[in-house]
Amino acid sequence: MQGSNSKNIPSSVIRRVEKLRSEINHHNYLYYVLDNPEISDADYDALMRELKALEEQYPELITPDSPTQRVGAPVSEKFAPVPHAVPMLSLDDAFSPEEVIAFDQRVRKFLNHTHDITYMLEPKMDGLAVELIYENGVFTTGSTRGDGFTGEDVTANLRTVRAIPLRLVNPGKDPLPERLEARGEIFMNLKDFRELNKRREAEGQPPFANPRNAAAGSLRQLDPAVTASRPLDIFLYGAGRVTDRTFKTQEEILAYLRSVGLKTNPLIDRCRGIHRAIEYHDRIAAMRANLPYEIDGTVIKVNSLELQGQLGAKARSPRWAIAFKFQAARAITRIKDIILSIGRTGAVTPVAIMEPVKVGGVVVSRATLHNQDEIRRKDIRKGDWVIIQRAGDVIPEVVKPLEERRDGNEEKFEMPATCPVCGSKLVRKPGEAVWRCPNPECFPRLVKKISHFASKSAMDIDGLGPKVAEQLINAGLVRDLPDIYALTMDDLVSMERFGQKSAQNLLDAIEKSKDTTLPRFLYALGIRHLGEVAAQKLAEHFGSIEKIMQAGIEEISAIHGMGEELARSIVKWFQEEKNQTTVRKLLETGIRFKDRKTDTGEKPLQGLSFVFTGSLPTLKRSRAKAMVQEAGGRVLSAVSRNTSYVVAGENPGSKFEKAKKLGIPIISEEEFLNLIRK
């Protein structure tokens, strides 16, 4: 361990720091690579806190590969170029079995082989290709594919991806290679993608079009803290230059990458003969809808590295591999109009209104166009015939316009200077692509602000959705959040479609919402960038709304997982006098919540951990998780021997099988609810 004054540090401290790093790296590997944790989140956090404390006390001991340095780099102004020692070439595509057979015939003809070739097969991830460079086992440089010959230096951002080890494990007696260039694909799981989009929409940000865009956008952030807040993952599929090691096959490379702690796709297979490769493709295609991530085909590679060398490469692609692509679920329709949607935080998003068309089994009539820059890049116009796609279960996307079908009546889109609803001048901050309406009382903003406050994950006011919020605003009864708690029976029955019973139900729900938790209250306020998870961390760290309102940027950003941008947004929100008044008035209405830190009462699920899988019959997953936390239990993302119960709904996934294998108790939703009642 290096350090200018390390001689003055007690040897017991040095040994403890090394032991902590070794343990944390081990648990990171189990959790992020093998998906098989063996300690609880609380125990892991305790190890990390101890290591951070020792490094703060002895900063000379901090090393680049320490687990605490996942997010330690300053914000970058631009990405430096990184040349690839071995070019990262792209693959030729095939879209039919005939094209794949033709590829095999070219390979055998080039090699003058009459017998079947052995191929390695893998799902083709729909992500972003990267190269990871390890020197003597330590991660030193990470870059994008770029043009294949030179990529962008995204080392600081890749350090934040938990599935990427900062130090390799040594599986044998021989030392690790002096240099190992591992190639892989950064991606985002579909579940994480949907949750990220849900958070972005709740925070007033435009959603990502698809998981690939989300992964690419997250990796190319100038601030590594933003990347750290995004749920990125990786599969390694090959290597560039490797010193001190020789391999005979692609299969050996993958086995070695796994042995040193790098994550590879478990669906990788080997076969002899191209027809078996086509069978593999069909098998993966059948699994595609149930995979937790997006793929757009399979990759077929000649297994022998000697044969790969003989085949060589063309200008941009190797002769020894091909991508067998799936046919995308696409359709052609016409854009009838481009309208503007005003979000809760004022974000103004262009939306294409299209002639309804069926795509991937779903009728689509609207698609977000994200922002003006994206519209200009694709040259999308009102009246255009366009290709749209809906890959897997993600939101519709306009791929491109069909320029050859234009008749001259199409209209280019220009973002208006003022809000189409309230007339306020739109603003766009430097570095942002999104225009915003600055008027907090703009009708669509106010509707979404109130319905967000009342939503299930926030104050949970049943019956106060967007339609009712519109009625209350139009009637002049609600102009800000505290007004909700001043509503009376006379107010409600005077409105259309409100009788005595429905009015009383809403008033009861409003009264019931006063008993809440601090995280729910914080999330309900609608602070930009503050999602449910961050609200939970904020509440647990400070314990009271008063302390949060007085906290500074440095204090908040020091909390694990809370970046400087989020901290700035929270501090700015609470510094505004009108927001302070809103919070004070809300508390004066009788809203009350327990300080979790001082709540020592016995709870029914204290000490128990739960994993959810499948669709629950009556409960939303978010509500079920909240019930566990409120009852003193913990929610885990993966099944391990430390899991107390797996709650299984309809169509459970791999977690169900893993629980059976480990003998973990599997319970239904009804049994789960009974457990809480007890």
DOMI-724826 format. One record per residue (C-alpha): residue in one letter; x, y, z. Coordinates in nm, 3 decimals. Layout:
code,X,Y,Z
A,X,Y,Z
...
end
This chain:
code,X,Y,Z
M,0.000,0.000,0.000
Q,0.146,0.333,-0.109
G,0.152,0.660,0.083
S,0.400,0.939,0.145
N,0.365,0.911,0.525
S,0.255,0.549,0.552
K,0.551,0.471,0.779
N,0.382,0.677,1.053
I,0.055,0.485,1.027
P,0.005,0.196,1.271
S,0.052,-0.138,1.100
S,-0.279,-0.256,1.251
V,-0.459,0.023,1.059
I,-0.290,-0.070,0.734
R,-0.384,-0.436,0.781
R,-0.743,-0.342,0.867
V,-0.777,-0.120,0.557
E,-0.642,-0.398,0.333
K,-0.878,-0.651,0.495
L,-1.179,-0.420,0.454
R,-1.101,-0.361,0.086
S,-1.061,-0.731,0.027
E,-1.393,-0.808,0.200
I,-1.583,-0.531,0.018
N,-1.443,-0.637,-0.321
H,-1.545,-0.996,-0.242
H,-1.901,-0.892,-0.155
N,-1.923,-0.666,-0.463
Y,-1.832,-0.968,-0.677
L,-2.093,-1.188,-0.508
Y,-2.366,-0.926,-0.538
Y,-2.306,-0.760,-0.875
V,-2.147,-1.043,-1.074
L,-2.279,-1.368,-0.925
D,-2.609,-1.220,-0.796
N,-2.558,-1.423,-0.478
P,-2.495,-1.193,-0.177
E,-2.399,-1.351,0.153
I,-2.432,-1.050,0.386
S,-2.710,-0.797,0.441
D,-2.711,-0.444,0.298
A,-2.666,-0.308,0.651
D,-2.357,-0.522,0.712
Y,-2.211,-0.416,0.376
D,-2.276,-0.048,0.456
A,-2.102,-0.093,0.792
L,-1.787,-0.225,0.621
M,-1.790,0.064,0.375
R,-1.842,0.323,0.650
E,-1.550,0.183,0.848
L,-1.323,0.195,0.542
K,-1.427,0.552,0.461
A,-1.361,0.660,0.817
L,-1.010,0.511,0.815
E,-0.929,0.668,0.477
E,-1.052,1.006,0.600
Q,-0.831,0.972,0.907
Y,-0.533,0.851,0.700
P,-0.574,0.999,0.349
E,-0.227,0.868,0.255
L,-0.382,0.521,0.238
I,-0.631,0.610,-0.037
T,-0.557,0.424,-0.363
P,-0.732,0.449,-0.702
D,-0.866,0.093,-0.672
S,-1.019,0.142,-0.327
P,-1.395,0.065,-0.320
T,-1.451,0.415,-0.177
Q,-1.321,0.571,-0.500
R,-1.614,0.458,-0.718
V,-1.716,0.824,-0.747
G,-1.409,1.029,-0.677
A,-1.326,1.206,-1.001
P,-1.402,1.572,-1.072
V,-1.657,1.671,-1.334
S,-1.501,1.652,-1.681
E,-1.528,1.921,-1.946
K,-1.479,1.672,-2.227
F,-1.363,1.317,-2.287
A,-1.001,1.262,-2.388
P,-0.928,1.025,-2.681
V,-0.807,0.672,-2.606
P,-0.652,0.473,-2.893
H,-0.732,0.101,-2.902
A,-0.422,-0.121,-2.929
V,-0.636,-0.373,-3.118
P,-0.920,-0.212,-3.320
M,-1.274,-0.264,-3.185
L,-1.438,-0.350,-3.514
S,-1.812,-0.360,-3.577
L,-1.987,-0.673,-3.705
D,-2.158,-0.742,-4.036
D,-2.530,-0.811,-3.998
A,-2.743,-1.103,-4.116
F,-3.123,-1.106,-4.102
S,-3.211,-1.454,-4.228
P,-3.087,-1.813,-4.197
E,-2.983,-1.798,-4.564
E,-2.749,-1.506,-4.494
V,-2.599,-1.691,-4.196
I,-2.543,-2.004,-4.405
A,-2.377,-1.785,-4.668
F,-2.145,-1.647,-4.396
D,-2.048,-2.004,-4.299
Q,-1.981,-2.091,-4.663
R,-1.752,-1.787,-4.699
V,-1.561,-1.886,-4.384
R,-1.506,-2.246,-4.496
K,-1.418,-2.141,-4.849
F,-1.161,-1.889,-4.721
L,-1.007,-2.154,-4.494
N,-1.044,-2.430,-4.753
H,-1.235,-2.639,-4.494
T,-1.490,-2.901,-4.589
H,-1.584,-2.997,-4.231
D,-1.807,-2.806,-3.987
I,-1.662,-2.508,-3.802
T,-1.692,-2.477,-3.422
Y,-1.863,-2.150,-3.326
M,-1.908,-1.959,-3.002
L,-2.257,-1.812,-2.964
E,-2.387,-1.530,-2.747
P,-2.688,-1.296,-2.721
K,-2.623,-0.964,-2.892
M,-2.667,-0.705,-2.619
D,-2.833,-0.378,-2.716
G,-2.597,-0.150,-2.527
L,-2.271,0.041,-2.559
A,-1.938,-0.130,-2.634
V,-1.650,-0.044,-2.401
E,-1.292,-0.150,-2.333
L,-1.157,-0.198,-1.979
I,-0.778,-0.190,-1.931
Y,-0.630,-0.363,-1.628
E,-0.261,-0.320,-1.545
N,-0.129,-0.584,-1.304
G,-0.489,-0.650,-1.207
V,-0.585,-0.287,-1.135
F,-0.847,-0.108,-1.347
T,-0.669,0.193,-1.496
T,-0.852,0.302,-1.813
G,-1.198,0.261,-1.961
S,-1.313,0.385,-2.301
T,-1.599,0.368,-2.547
R,-1.564,0.194,-2.885
G,-1.571,0.529,-3.066
D,-1.484,0.484,-3.433
G,-1.326,0.145,-3.360
F,-0.972,0.280,-3.356
T,-1.006,0.561,-3.098
G,-1.260,0.582,-2.817
E,-1.352,0.831,-2.546
D,-1.198,0.814,-2.198
V,-1.486,0.736,-1.959
T,-1.272,0.582,-1.685
A,-1.424,0.788,-1.403
N,-1.776,0.690,-1.509
L,-1.697,0.319,-1.554
R,-1.551,0.315,-1.202
T,-1.904,0.378,-1.073
V,-2.044,0.060,-1.235
R,-2.056,-0.192,-0.950
A,-2.030,-0.497,-1.179
I,-1.684,-0.377,-1.292
P,-1.416,-0.479,-1.037
L,-1.155,-0.214,-0.963
R,-0.911,-0.496,-0.893
L,-0.916,-0.843,-1.050
V,-0.905,-1.161,-0.846
N,-0.616,-1.400,-0.902
P,-0.742,-1.755,-0.962
G,-0.403,-1.927,-0.970
K,-0.039,-1.912,-0.874
D,0.072,-1.712,-1.178
P,0.058,-1.332,-1.148
L,-0.218,-1.142,-1.328
P,-0.131,-1.009,-1.676
E,0.073,-0.693,-1.688
R,-0.197,-0.565,-1.926
L,-0.543,-0.704,-1.995
E,-0.779,-0.530,-2.237
A,-1.129,-0.668,-2.177
R,-1.414,-0.581,-2.414
G,-1.779,-0.577,-2.317
E,-2.119,-0.415,-2.343
I,-2.262,-0.165,-2.094
F,-2.639,-0.201,-2.067
M,-2.937,-0.134,-1.844
N,-3.183,-0.399,-1.729
L,-3.543,-0.345,-1.839
K,-3.675,-0.327,-1.482
D,-3.412,-0.068,-1.388
F,-3.484,0.122,-1.710
R,-3.856,0.144,-1.633
E,-3.789,0.253,-1.275
L,-3.540,0.515,-1.395
N,-3.795,0.655,-1.641
K,-4.061,0.653,-1.370
R,-3.829,0.854,-1.143
R,-3.739,1.094,-1.423
E,-4.104,1.160,-1.502
A,-4.183,1.205,-1.131
E,-3.893,1.452,-1.111
G,-4.013,1.640,-1.419
Q,-3.746,1.511,-1.655
P,-3.815,1.362,-2.001
P,-3.798,0.980,-2.014
F,-3.532,0.793,-2.213
A,-3.654,0.637,-2.539
N,-3.505,0.292,-2.475
P,-3.255,0.111,-2.249
R,-2.968,0.159,-2.496
N,-3.014,0.538,-2.501
A,-3.038,0.535,-2.123
A,-2.715,0.336,-2.089
A,-2.525,0.544,-2.345
G,-2.649,0.872,-2.198
S,-2.560,0.760,-1.847
L,-2.208,0.651,-1.940
R,-2.127,0.973,-2.126
Q,-2.216,1.208,-1.839
L,-1.956,1.472,-1.762
D,-2.029,1.427,-1.390
P,-1.944,1.073,-1.266
A,-2.189,1.120,-0.977
V,-2.475,1.122,-1.227
T,-2.349,0.796,-1.380
A,-2.324,0.647,-1.031
S,-2.694,0.718,-0.975
R,-2.790,0.516,-1.285
P,-2.831,0.134,-1.267
L,-2.572,0.026,-1.528
D,-2.452,-0.331,-1.578
I,-2.200,-0.505,-1.805
F,-2.126,-0.835,-1.980
L,-1.769,-0.896,-2.104
Y,-1.746,-1.080,-2.438
G,-1.382,-1.071,-2.548
A,-1.034,-0.927,-2.520
G,-0.797,-0.702,-2.707
R,-0.430,-0.720,-2.613
V,-0.338,-0.951,-2.323
T,0.024,-0.986,-2.209
D,0.172,-1.289,-2.033
R,-0.118,-1.511,-2.143
T,-0.191,-1.717,-2.452
F,-0.530,-1.852,-2.554
K,-0.628,-2.099,-2.822
T,-1.001,-2.028,-2.840
Q,-1.264,-1.765,-2.778
E,-1.405,-2.003,-2.518
E,-1.077,-1.996,-2.324
I,-1.079,-1.614,-2.323
L,-1.430,-1.606,-2.176
A,-1.339,-1.867,-1.914
Y,-1.035,-1.662,-1.811
L,-1.235,-1.339,-1.789
R,-1.480,-1.515,-1.557
S,-1.198,-1.659,-1.346
V,-1.052,-1.313,-1.271
G,-1.389,-1.173,-1.160
L,-1.528,-1.023,-1.481
K,-1.894,-1.081,-1.565
T,-1.991,-1.278,-1.877
N,-2.333,-1.371,-2.013
P,-2.452,-1.710,-1.878
L,-2.634,-1.778,-2.209
I,-2.309,-1.804,-2.407
D,-2.280,-2.143,-2.577
R,-2.063,-2.339,-2.821
C,-2.170,-2.549,-3.117
R,-2.029,-2.735,-3.416
G,-2.182,-2.646,-3.749
I,-2.382,-2.345,-3.865
H,-2.722,-2.518,-3.840
R,-2.672,-2.561,-3.465
A,-2.591,-2.189,-3.451
I,-2.924,-2.113,-3.621
E,-3.102,-2.338,-3.370
Y,-2.935,-2.141,-3.088
H,-3.058,-1.816,-3.245
D,-3.416,-1.949,-3.256
R,-3.389,-2.064,-2.894
I,-3.268,-1.722,-2.777
A,-3.542,-1.554,-2.984
A,-3.802,-1.761,-2.798
M,-3.650,-1.651,-2.465
R,-3.620,-1.287,-2.565
A,-3.949,-1.163,-2.419
N,-3.861,-1.307,-2.076
L,-3.501,-1.185,-2.057
P,-3.436,-0.906,-1.805
Y,-3.244,-0.702,-2.064
E,-3.276,-0.596,-2.428
I,-3.106,-0.797,-2.703
D,-3.138,-0.742,-3.076
G,-2.998,-1.071,-3.207
T,-2.721,-1.323,-3.151
V,-2.349,-1.315,-3.233
I,-2.175,-1.606,-3.407
K,-1.795,-1.622,-3.376
V,-1.538,-1.873,-3.502
N,-1.408,-2.029,-3.181
S,-1.047,-2.100,-3.285
L,-0.821,-1.794,-3.248
E,-0.582,-1.944,-3.503
L,-0.864,-1.959,-3.759
Q,-0.971,-1.606,-3.663
G,-0.617,-1.491,-3.742
Q,-0.623,-1.666,-4.080
L,-0.959,-1.512,-4.169
G,-0.849,-1.162,-4.067
A,-1.067,-0.857,-4.113
K,-1.206,-0.623,-4.373
A,-1.183,-0.246,-4.331
R,-1.443,-0.224,-4.053
S,-1.549,-0.579,-3.961
P,-1.388,-0.919,-3.894
R,-1.448,-1.206,-4.136
W,-1.478,-1.454,-3.848
A,-1.794,-1.318,-3.682
I,-2.144,-1.207,-3.775
A,-2.443,-1.056,-3.595
F,-2.763,-1.249,-3.663
K,-3.022,-0.975,-3.597
F,-3.386,-1.011,-3.495
Q,-3.646,-0.837,-3.703
A,-3.746,-0.525,-3.507
A,-4.112,-0.470,-3.420
R,-4.167,-0.172,-3.648
A,-4.452,-0.002,-3.832
I,-4.511,0.295,-4.061
T,-4.756,0.570,-3.974
R,-4.806,0.943,-4.019
I,-4.748,1.229,-3.774
K,-5.069,1.431,-3.763
D,-4.943,1.690,-3.516
I,-4.664,1.777,-3.275
I,-4.794,1.906,-2.943
L,-4.623,2.016,-2.624
S,-4.656,1.840,-2.288
I,-4.582,2.044,-1.975
G,-4.432,1.839,-1.691
R,-4.456,1.891,-1.314
T,-4.124,2.080,-1.300
G,-4.207,2.279,-1.613
A,-4.022,2.057,-1.864
V,-4.172,2.114,-2.209
T,-4.163,1.794,-2.415
P,-4.267,1.770,-2.785
V,-4.501,1.475,-2.845
A,-4.591,1.328,-3.185
I,-4.964,1.262,-3.234
M,-4.984,0.985,-3.496
E,-5.242,0.790,-3.688
P,-5.299,0.481,-3.466
V,-5.094,0.179,-3.573
K,-5.023,-0.161,-3.418
V,-4.660,-0.220,-3.316
G,-4.552,-0.535,-3.136
G,-4.912,-0.618,-3.045
V,-4.989,-0.272,-2.901
V,-5.179,0.013,-3.070
V,-4.962,0.326,-3.067
S,-5.084,0.680,-3.135
R,-4.837,0.896,-2.940
A,-4.459,0.903,-2.910
T,-4.234,1.143,-2.723
L,-3.988,1.334,-2.943
H,-3.779,1.426,-2.635
N,-3.658,1.774,-2.728
Q,-3.599,2.016,-3.014
D,-3.237,1.903,-3.065
E,-3.350,1.543,-3.118
I,-3.620,1.654,-3.364
R,-3.363,1.852,-3.564
R,-3.114,1.564,-3.560
K,-3.370,1.324,-3.708
D,-3.538,1.598,-3.920
I,-3.888,1.500,-3.807
R,-4.171,1.719,-3.936
K,-4.544,1.751,-3.885
G,-4.712,1.553,-4.166
D,-4.417,1.314,-4.212
W,-4.461,0.943,-4.276
V,-4.232,0.783,-4.019
I,-4.098,0.446,-3.907
I,-4.177,0.379,-3.542
Q,-4.067,0.091,-3.323
R,-4.148,-0.047,-2.983
A,-3.869,-0.282,-2.881
G,-3.974,-0.524,-2.605
D,-4.186,-0.343,-2.347
V,-4.050,0.009,-2.382
I,-4.207,0.332,-2.497
P,-4.269,0.398,-2.868
E,-3.988,0.565,-3.058
V,-3.985,0.748,-3.391
V,-3.690,0.592,-3.574
K,-3.677,0.817,-3.880
P,-3.893,0.999,-4.134
L,-3.951,0.857,-4.483
E,-3.819,1.154,-4.679
E,-3.906,0.996,-5.013
R,-4.276,1.017,-4.921
R,-4.275,1.393,-4.855
D,-4.502,1.603,-5.077
G,-4.394,1.950,-4.965
N,-4.678,2.009,-4.718
E,-4.478,1.894,-4.417
E,-4.402,2.155,-4.148
K,-4.074,2.189,-3.959
F,-4.110,2.206,-3.582
E,-3.987,2.508,-3.390
M,-4.007,2.536,-3.013
P,-4.224,2.839,-2.931
A,-4.075,3.123,-2.728
T,-4.360,3.115,-2.476
C,-4.556,2.848,-2.288
P,-4.861,2.749,-2.497
V,-5.071,2.731,-2.178
C,-4.984,3.032,-1.960
G,-4.780,3.247,-2.201
S,-4.469,3.262,-1.980
K,-4.137,3.293,-2.162
L,-3.972,2.949,-2.188
V,-3.619,2.910,-2.051
R,-3.336,2.666,-2.117
K,-3.036,2.643,-1.887
P,-2.685,2.613,-2.037
G,-2.595,2.248,-2.098
E,-2.956,2.127,-2.090
A,-3.159,2.015,-2.391
V,-3.495,2.071,-2.221
W,-3.695,2.395,-2.233
R,-3.902,2.474,-1.925
C,-4.199,2.689,-1.830
P,-4.086,2.886,-1.521
N,-4.440,2.961,-1.396
P,-4.519,2.731,-1.098
E,-4.891,2.809,-1.135
C,-4.906,2.708,-1.502
F,-5.216,2.485,-1.520
P,-5.054,2.156,-1.638
R,-4.768,2.201,-1.388
L,-5.012,2.260,-1.103
V,-5.225,1.958,-1.201
K,-4.922,1.729,-1.206
K,-4.783,1.882,-0.887
I,-5.105,1.807,-0.698
S,-5.158,1.459,-0.846
H,-4.792,1.374,-0.771
F,-4.837,1.490,-0.410
A,-5.143,1.264,-0.380
S,-4.992,0.962,-0.559
K,-4.953,0.616,-0.401
S,-4.578,0.652,-0.341
A,-4.623,1.000,-0.194
M,-4.910,1.102,0.041
D,-5.137,0.826,-0.095
I,-5.461,1.029,-0.119
D,-5.698,0.785,-0.289
G,-5.930,0.960,-0.535
L,-5.717,1.269,-0.595
G,-5.592,1.196,-0.946
P,-5.527,1.431,-1.240
K,-5.898,1.470,-1.333
V,-6.003,1.569,-0.981
A,-5.696,1.796,-0.952
E,-5.811,1.974,-1.271
Q,-6.158,2.023,-1.123
L,-6.023,2.163,-0.796
I,-5.794,2.408,-0.978
N,-6.064,2.520,-1.221
A,-6.301,2.578,-0.928
G,-6.038,2.795,-0.759
L,-6.031,2.567,-0.454
V,-5.666,2.458,-0.477
R,-5.379,2.686,-0.577
D,-5.107,2.519,-0.368
L,-5.052,2.195,-0.175
P,-5.177,2.313,0.169
D,-5.512,2.405,0.009
I,-5.586,2.031,-0.023
Y,-5.620,2.007,0.356
A,-5.862,2.304,0.371
L,-6.124,2.140,0.145
T,-6.472,2.097,0.294
M,-6.782,1.895,0.213
D,-6.952,2.208,0.074
D,-6.653,2.272,-0.155
L,-6.662,1.923,-0.304
V,-7.037,1.869,-0.347
S,-7.055,2.196,-0.540
M,-6.841,2.038,-0.813
E,-6.965,1.824,-1.102
R,-6.974,1.444,-1.046
F,-6.927,1.482,-0.669
G,-7.197,1.350,-0.437
Q,-7.204,1.323,-0.060
K,-7.046,0.976,-0.059
S,-6.764,1.047,-0.307
A,-6.690,1.378,-0.134
Q,-6.673,1.207,0.207
N,-6.444,0.935,0.067
L,-6.202,1.198,-0.060
L,-6.211,1.394,0.266
D,-6.144,1.072,0.460
A,-5.847,0.992,0.232
I,-5.709,1.344,0.283
E,-5.740,1.311,0.660
K,-5.582,0.964,0.655
S,-5.283,1.097,0.457
K,-5.182,1.315,0.753
D,-5.033,1.004,0.915
T,-4.733,0.946,0.690
T,-4.356,0.898,0.692
L,-4.081,1.152,0.639
P,-3.955,0.985,0.315
R,-4.306,0.991,0.165
F,-4.351,1.356,0.262
L,-4.017,1.455,0.108
Y,-4.096,1.270,-0.215
A,-4.443,1.427,-0.226
L,-4.299,1.781,-0.226
G,-4.188,1.728,-0.586
I,-3.829,1.848,-0.547
R,-3.652,1.812,-0.881
H,-3.431,1.499,-0.905
L,-3.550,1.373,-0.562
G,-3.696,1.025,-0.611
E,-3.824,0.769,-0.360
V,-3.485,0.608,-0.291
A,-3.307,0.940,-0.239
A,-3.590,1.063,-0.013
Q,-3.546,0.750,0.201
K,-3.170,0.810,0.232
L,-3.223,1.177,0.314
A,-3.474,1.094,0.589
E,-3.258,0.820,0.739
H,-2.950,1.043,0.746
F,-3.104,1.358,0.898
G,-3.406,1.216,1.080
S,-3.620,1.533,1.072
I,-3.757,1.782,0.820
E,-3.604,2.071,1.019
K,-3.251,1.930,0.983
I,-3.300,1.865,0.612
M,-3.419,2.223,0.555
Q,-3.101,2.355,0.719
A,-2.856,2.115,0.549
G,-2.595,2.236,0.301
I,-2.479,2.099,-0.034
E,-2.163,1.936,0.103
E,-2.350,1.765,0.386
I,-2.614,1.616,0.154
S,-2.377,1.516,-0.127
A,-2.164,1.328,0.127
I,-2.450,1.076,0.172
H,-2.381,0.759,-0.027
G,-2.563,0.775,-0.362
M,-2.653,1.146,-0.338
G,-2.462,1.342,-0.603
E,-2.383,1.712,-0.601
E,-2.649,1.793,-0.862
L,-2.922,1.638,-0.645
A,-2.784,1.806,-0.333
R,-2.786,2.144,-0.509
S,-3.148,2.091,-0.618
I,-3.260,2.002,-0.262
V,-3.081,2.297,-0.100
K,-3.208,2.542,-0.362
W,-3.567,2.420,-0.315
F,-3.562,2.463,0.062
Q,-3.391,2.803,0.037
E,-3.685,2.950,-0.155
E,-3.916,3.136,0.083
K,-4.238,3.019,-0.089
N,-4.132,2.655,-0.045
Q,-4.050,2.710,0.322
T,-4.398,2.858,0.360
T,-4.553,2.557,0.184
V,-4.378,2.311,0.418
R,-4.473,2.514,0.727
K,-4.840,2.536,0.621
L,-4.852,2.161,0.542
L,-4.719,2.076,0.888
E,-4.970,2.317,1.044
T,-5.255,2.118,0.886
G,-5.169,1.829,1.115
I,-4.936,1.620,0.898
R,-4.726,1.405,1.128
F,-4.456,1.145,1.082
K,-4.226,0.946,1.307
D,-3.856,1.009,1.326
R,-3.730,0.664,1.214
K,-3.410,0.709,1.414
T,-3.599,0.743,1.746
D,-3.869,0.488,1.669
T,-3.773,0.196,1.891
G,-4.113,0.023,1.905
E,-4.144,-0.345,1.819
K,-4.232,-0.402,1.453
P,-4.375,-0.721,1.305
L,-4.106,-0.772,1.040
Q,-3.807,-0.654,1.244
G,-3.495,-0.848,1.136
L,-3.664,-1.015,0.837
S,-3.568,-0.970,0.470
F,-3.792,-1.014,0.166
V,-3.751,-1.064,-0.209
F,-4.046,-1.010,-0.446
T,-4.091,-1.193,-0.776
G,-4.379,-1.200,-1.025
S,-4.694,-0.981,-1.038
L,-4.884,-0.958,-0.711
P,-5.264,-1.008,-0.747
T,-5.379,-0.694,-0.560
L,-5.078,-0.499,-0.430
K,-4.848,-0.282,-0.641
R,-4.484,-0.384,-0.597
S,-4.393,-0.035,-0.468
R,-4.668,-0.053,-0.203
A,-4.564,-0.403,-0.092
K,-4.202,-0.291,-0.052
A,-4.313,0.015,0.145
M,-4.518,-0.210,0.377
V,-4.209,-0.420,0.450
Q,-4.000,-0.114,0.533
E,-4.275,0.042,0.747
A,-4.305,-0.287,0.938
G,-3.932,-0.290,1.014
G,-3.819,-0.537,0.747
R,-3.577,-0.506,0.455
V,-3.635,-0.556,0.082
L,-3.355,-0.730,-0.111
S,-3.307,-0.735,-0.487
A,-3.161,-1.085,-0.502
V,-3.221,-1.421,-0.330
S,-2.947,-1.550,-0.101
R,-2.920,-1.774,0.204
N,-2.983,-1.463,0.416
T,-3.328,-1.408,0.260
S,-3.611,-1.472,0.510
Y,-3.899,-1.500,0.260
V,-3.962,-1.484,-0.115
V,-4.306,-1.338,-0.197
A,-4.417,-1.494,-0.525
G,-4.692,-1.357,-0.747
E,-4.804,-1.455,-1.096
N,-4.537,-1.557,-1.351
P,-4.244,-1.558,-1.105
G,-3.894,-1.537,-1.250
S,-3.558,-1.696,-1.178
K,-3.568,-1.578,-0.815
F,-3.847,-1.832,-0.754
E,-3.630,-2.121,-0.878
K,-3.330,-1.999,-0.681
A,-3.540,-1.980,-0.363
K,-3.657,-2.340,-0.412
K,-3.298,-2.452,-0.469
L,-3.178,-2.280,-0.148
G,-3.481,-2.389,0.056
I,-3.596,-2.031,0.122
P,-3.965,-2.011,0.235
I,-4.187,-1.904,-0.058
I,-4.514,-1.732,0.037
S,-4.812,-1.585,-0.148
E,-4.937,-1.227,-0.125
E,-5.210,-1.339,0.118
E,-4.955,-1.511,0.343
F,-4.737,-1.199,0.325
L,-5.027,-0.979,0.441
N,-5.108,-1.223,0.722
L,-4.745,-1.207,0.834
I,-4.766,-0.829,0.864
R,-5.100,-0.848,1.050
K,-4.945,-1.087,1.305
end
